[in-house]
Amino acid sequence: CTQSFNSFTALLTFLSGNASYAGAGTIYVEQGAYQGGESTIDFNNYNLSNISNADLTITGGWNTSNGTTTSTSTFSNVAIIIGNSTNPWGGSLTLNNLTLDGTGNTNNNGITLHTNSDITLTNISVSNAGPSVENGPEGGSGAELHAGGNVTIQNSRFDRNQNAGAIIRAGGSVAISNSSFSNPATARKQNVGLDIISDGSVSLFQVLANENREVGTHIDAAGRVTVVNSGFSGTKLLRGSDFLGYGLTVVSQDAIDLDGVTANDNFLWGAMLTAA
């Protein structure tokens, strides 16, 4: 283990090119409000070749007095970026127990991850990413996830961001459970709840994508799509004389299974399903 640092900048500077630290690792973030001072935590700004091909976990809610991680860590107006399209992280990326509120006056996503392997998010909350742009797709999303492998999201919320709750591109399968990609009905902002393109299967269990402006959820999958006990209602936007807004669209090269799905009160369709 390294010693403790007062910011991600200090930690990543220490790790940069430091051959003493290699292989898989976990970054623990102290519980409560993050005090590091950065507006963007961008791993791409550091030479992390000593660890970037290994699995990386970032776990918030660290209680420094007893070592437990049962709480959360909160980032205000801070974006987190790991990897990019031309230089993705080599190992898997796992984020736990983090709350991000806003990204300042920027178009940044709350969380942007690019990896050749898997992405797992548990107990993550991102809201108010990107500045408000009336009736436009500009601005940040709660999360933009690009994985060469699988994407798993559990017990998380990506609500009331500017562009989308979450954008997911997976070379493997996508599994999301007990999570929300919605707008509050009285303060609607988010254009798209959930946008998934997967080369594998997709499963949604107890997922909400309600009260978005244009799209509740869009899924394009090479494998089977299963949606259970989920809701995609109240998607509405009047742009000039055009009525926009649909609840759920699924295109699958395999089969589609729905059970306990609600998609009511959308301006266009509730659900449009296309299976091979």
C-alpha positions in Angstrom: 0.0 0.0 0.0 1.0 3.6 -0.5 0.7 6.2 2.2 -2.4 8.4 2.3 -2.7 11.4 0.0 -5.0 14.5 0.3 -6.1 14.3 -3.4 -6.2 12.1 -6.5 -3.7 14.5 -8.1 -1.1 13.8 -5.4 -1.7 10.0 -5.5 -1.6 9.7 -9.3 1.5 11.9 -9.4 3.2 9.5 -6.9 2.2 6.5 -8.9 3.1 7.9 -12.3 6.0 5.9 -13.6 6.7 4.4 -10.2 7.8 0.8 -10.9 7.5 -0.1 -7.2 3.7 -0.2 -7.7 2.4 -2.6 -10.3 -0.5 -4.9 -10.9 -4.1 -4.8 -9.6 -4.9 -2.3 -6.9 -7.6 -0.5 -5.0 -7.9 3.2 -4.3 -9.8 4.0 -1.1 -11.5 7.4 -0.8 -12.3 8.7 2.6 -16.0 8.9 3.4 -17.9 12.2 3.3 -17.1 15.2 1.1 -14.0 14.9 -1.1 -11.6 17.7 -0.4 -9.0 17.2 -3.1 -9.8 20.4 -4.9 -9.7 19.2 -8.6 -12.5 19.9 -11.0 -11.5 16.9 -13.1 -9.7 13.7 -12.0 -8.3 12.5 -15.3 -6.1 9.4 -15.1 -5.0 10.0 -18.8 -2.9 12.9 -17.6 -0.4 10.6 -15.9 2.0 7.9 -16.9 0.3 4.9 -15.3 1.8 2.2 -17.6 2.9 0.4 -14.5 -0.7 -0.3 -13.5 -2.9 0.5 -16.5 -3.0 -3.1 -17.8 -4.2 -4.5 -14.4 -7.6 -4.4 -12.7 -8.3 -1.1 -10.8 -11.0 -0.6 -8.1 -12.0 2.8 -6.6 -14.0 2.4 -3.4 -15.5 5.3 -1.6 -16.9 5.5 1.9 -13.7 4.6 3.6 -13.9 5.0 7.4 -10.2 5.8 8.2 -10.8 5.0 11.9 -11.9 1.3 11.4 -11.2 0.6 7.8 -14.8 -0.2 6.8 -16.3 1.0 3.5 -20.0 1.0 4.3 -20.6 4.7 3.6 -20.1 6.9 0.5 -17.7 9.6 -0.7 -19.2 12.7 -2.3 -17.7 14.7 -5.2 -19.1 18.1 -5.9 -18.5 19.5 -9.4 -15.8 16.9 -10.1 -15.6 14.6 -13.2 -13.8 11.3 -13.2 -12.1 10.1 -16.4 -10.2 6.8 -16.8 -8.9 5.8 -20.3 -10.0 7.1 -23.6 -10.9 5.8 -27.1 -7.4 5.6 -28.3 -5.8 4.5 -25.1 -8.3 2.5 -23.0 -7.4 1.1 -19.6 -6.2 -2.5 -20.0 -7.7 -4.2 -16.9 -11.2 -4.1 -15.5 -12.6 -1.0 -13.8 -14.7 -1.2 -10.6 -16.2 1.8 -8.9 -18.1 1.5 -5.5 -19.8 3.9 -3.1 -19.3 7.2 -5.0 -21.7 10.2 -5.3 -21.0 12.8 -7.9 -23.2 16.0 -8.0 -22.5 18.3 -11.0 -19.4 18.8 -13.2 -19.2 22.6 -12.9 -19.8 24.8 -16.0 -18.4 22.2 -18.4 -19.7 19.6 -20.8 -18.0 16.8 -18.9 -19.7 13.5 -18.1 -19.8 12.7 -14.4 -17.9 9.4 -15.0 -16.1 8.5 -18.3 -14.5 5.0 -18.5 -12.8 3.3 -21.4 -11.4 -0.2 -20.8 -10.5 -3.3 -22.8 -12.0 -5.4 -20.1 -15.1 -5.2 -17.8 -16.7 -2.3 -16.0 -18.6 -2.8 -12.7 -20.4 0.1 -10.9 -22.1 -0.5 -7.4 -23.7 2.1 -5.3 -22.9 5.0 -7.7 -25.0 8.2 -7.9 -24.4 10.8 -10.6 -26.6 13.9 -11.1 -26.5 17.3 -12.7 -23.6 16.5 -15.0 -23.0 19.2 -17.6 -24.4 22.7 -17.8 -28.1 23.1 -18.6 -28.8 23.6 -22.4 -32.4 24.1 -23.1 -33.8 21.7 -25.7 -30.5 20.4 -26.9 -28.3 17.3 -26.5 -25.2 19.2 -25.5 -23.8 18.8 -22.1 -22.5 15.9 -20.0 -24.1 12.6 -19.2 -24.1 10.9 -15.9 -21.8 8.1 -17.1 -20.3 7.1 -20.4 -19.0 3.6 -20.3 -17.0 1.9 -23.0 -16.0 -1.7 -22.2 -14.3 -4.4 -24.3 -16.0 -6.9 -22.0 -19.1 -6.8 -19.8 -20.8 -3.9 -18.0 -22.5 -4.4 -14.7 -24.4 -1.7 -12.8 -26.1 -2.4 -9.4 -27.9 -0.2 -6.9 -27.1 3.0 -8.7 -28.7 6.3 -9.8 -28.0 8.4 -12.9 -30.8 11.0 -12.6 -31.3 14.5 -13.9 -28.1 14.9 -16.0 -28.0 17.0 -19.1 -27.6 14.7 -22.0 -28.2 11.1 -20.7 -28.3 9.2 -17.5 -25.9 6.6 -18.9 -24.4 5.7 -22.3 -23.1 2.2 -22.5 -21.0 0.5 -25.3 -20.0 -3.1 -24.4 -18.1 -5.7 -26.3 -19.7 -8.2 -24.0 -23.0 -8.3 -22.1 -24.8 -5.6 -20.0 -26.5 -6.4 -16.7 -28.3 -3.6 -14.7 -30.3 -4.1 -11.6 -32.0 -1.9 -9.0 -30.9 1.3 -10.7 -32.5 4.6 -11.9 -31.9 6.7 -15.0 -34.8 9.2 -14.5 -35.8 12.8 -14.1 -37.8 14.2 -11.3 -41.2 15.1 -12.8 -41.1 18.6 -11.6 -37.6 19.4 -12.7 -37.1 17.6 -16.0 -33.7 18.0 -17.6 -32.3 14.7 -18.9 -32.9 14.0 -22.6 -32.1 10.3 -22.6 -32.3 7.9 -19.6 -30.3 4.9 -20.8 -28.6 4.2 -24.2 -27.1 0.7 -24.6 -25.3 -0.9 -27.5 -24.0 -4.4 -26.7 -22.3 -7.2 -28.6 -23.8 -9.6 -26.1 -26.9 -10.0 -24.1 -28.7 -7.3 -22.1 -30.7 -7.7 -18.9 -32.5 -5.0 -16.9 -34.0 -5.9 -13.5 -35.9 -3.3 -11.5 -34.7 -0.4 -13.7 -36.4 2.9 -13.9 -36.0 5.4 -16.8 -39.0 7.7 -16.2 -39.8 11.3 -17.1 -36.9 11.8 -19.5 -37.4 14.2 -22.4 -36.8 12.3 -25.6 -35.8 8.6 -24.8 -36.5 6.5 -21.8 -34.3 3.5 -22.8 -32.8 2.4 -26.1 -31.2 -1.0 -26.4 -29.4 -2.4 -29.5 -28.0 -5.9 -28.7 -26.5 -8.8 -30.5 -27.8 -11.2 -27.9 -31.0 -11.9 -25.9 -32.6 -8.9 -24.1 -34.5 -9.5 -20.9 -36.4 -6.7 -19.1 -38.1 -7.4 -15.8 -40.0 -5.3 -13.3 -38.9 -2.0 -14.9 -40.5 1.3 -15.9 -40.1 3.6 -18.9 -43.0 6.2 -18.6 -43.6 9.9 -19.0 -41.1 10.5 -21.8 -42.2 13.8 -23.3 -40.8 16.8 -25.1 -42.5 19.4 -27.3 -40.0 21.0 -29.6 -41.7 23.6 -31.7 -44.6 21.7 -33.2 -42.9 18.3 -32.8 -43.9 15.8 -30.2 -40.9 13.8 -29.0 -40.5 11.1 -26.5 -40.7 7.3 -26.4 -40.4 4.9 -23.4 -38.5 1.8 -24.6 -36.9 0.6 -27.9 -35.2 -2.7 -28.2 -33.5 -4.2 -31.2 -32.1 -7.7 -30.7 -30.4 -10.2 -33.0 -31.8 -12.8 -30.6 -35.0 -12.9 -28.5 -36.7 -10.3 -26.3 -38.3 -11.1 -23.0 -40.4 -8.6 -21.0 -42.1 -9.3 -17.6 -43.6 -6.7 -15.4 -42.7 -3.7 -17.7 -44.6 -0.4 -17.6 -44.2 2.1 -20.4 -47.1 4.6 -20.1 -47.8 8.2 -20.9 -45.1 8.8 -23.5 -45.7 11.2 -26.4 -44.7 8.6 -29.1 -44.7 4.9 -28.2 -44.5 2.9 -25.0 -42.4 0.1 -26.4 -41.1 -0.8 -29.8 -39.5 -4.3 -30.0 -37.6 -5.8 -32.9 -36.2 -9.3 -32.6 -34.4 -11.5 -35.1 
